């Protein structure tokens, strides 16, 4: 880590003020739906990445690898 950066970039979590305002205006159900859609997108993109990097894996094996990684086991 360089001298001018005291906090690792991976630890910075900032929500843009405009995004925060828009999210506050949504109902709890709408926010939950957005979170669920984001989770599905991340899962699907991870599956596509794993399938592209390891073409020998079948769909069930890709699904297991996705589940393992999403369970915080980056391997």
C-alpha positions as CSV (number, residue, x, y, z in Angstrom):
1,X,0.0,0.0,0.0
2,X,1.4,3.4,-0.9
3,X,2.1,6.1,1.7
4,X,-0.7,8.4,0.5
5,X,-3.4,5.7,0.9
6,X,-4.0,4.8,4.5
7,X,-7.2,2.7,4.0
8,X,-7.1,-0.3,1.6
9,X,-9.4,0.4,-1.4
10,X,-11.3,-2.9,-0.7
11,X,-12.5,-1.4,2.6
12,X,-13.9,1.9,1.2
13,X,-17.7,1.7,1.1
14,X,-19.3,4.9,0.0
15,X,-22.8,5.4,-1.4
16,X,-23.3,8.4,-3.7
17,X,-25.6,10.9,-2.1
18,X,-28.0,10.8,-5.1
19,X,-28.2,7.0,-5.1
20,X,-28.8,7.1,-1.3
21,X,-31.7,9.6,-1.8
22,X,-33.2,7.5,-4.6
23,X,-33.0,4.3,-2.5
24,X,-34.5,6.1,0.5
25,X,-37.5,7.1,-1.6
26,X,-38.2,3.4,-2.5
27,X,-40.3,1.1,-0.4
28,X,-38.7,-1.7,1.5
29,X,-40.1,-4.2,-1.0
30,X,-38.6,-2.2,-3.9
31,X,-35.2,-2.2,-2.2
32,X,-35.4,-5.9,-1.5
33,X,-36.2,-6.6,-5.1
34,X,-33.2,-4.5,-6.3
35,X,-30.9,-6.4,-3.9
36,X,-32.3,-9.7,-5.1
37,X,-31.8,-8.7,-8.7
38,X,-28.2,-7.6,-8.0
39,X,-27.6,-11.0,-6.3
40,X,-29.0,-12.9,-9.3
41,X,-26.9,-10.8,-11.7
42,X,-23.7,-11.5,-9.6
43,X,-24.5,-15.2,-9.5
44,X,-25.2,-15.4,-13.2
45,X,-22.1,-13.4,-14.2
46,X,-19.9,-15.6,-11.9
47,X,-21.4,-18.7,-13.5
48,X,-20.6,-17.4,-17.0
49,X,-17.0,-16.5,-15.9
50,X,-16.4,-19.9,-14.4
51,X,-17.9,-21.7,-17.4
52,X,-15.7,-19.7,-19.7
53,X,-12.5,-20.2,-17.7
54,X,-13.1,-23.9,-17.1
55,X,-15.0,-25.3,-20.2
56,X,-14.6,-28.9,-19.1
57,X,-17.0,-28.4,-16.2
58,X,-20.6,-29.4,-16.7
59,X,-23.6,-27.2,-15.6
60,X,-23.9,-29.0,-12.2
61,X,-20.2,-28.5,-11.5
62,X,-20.3,-24.9,-12.5
63,X,-23.3,-24.4,-10.1
64,X,-21.4,-26.1,-7.3
65,X,-18.4,-23.9,-7.9
66,X,-20.6,-20.8,-7.9
67,X,-22.2,-21.8,-4.6
68,X,-18.8,-22.5,-3.1
69,X,-17.5,-19.1,-4.1
70,X,-20.6,-17.2,-3.0
71,X,-20.3,-18.9,0.4
72,X,-17.0,-16.9,0.8
73,X,-14.6,-19.7,-0.1
74,X,-12.6,-18.0,-3.0
75,X,-10.4,-21.1,-3.2
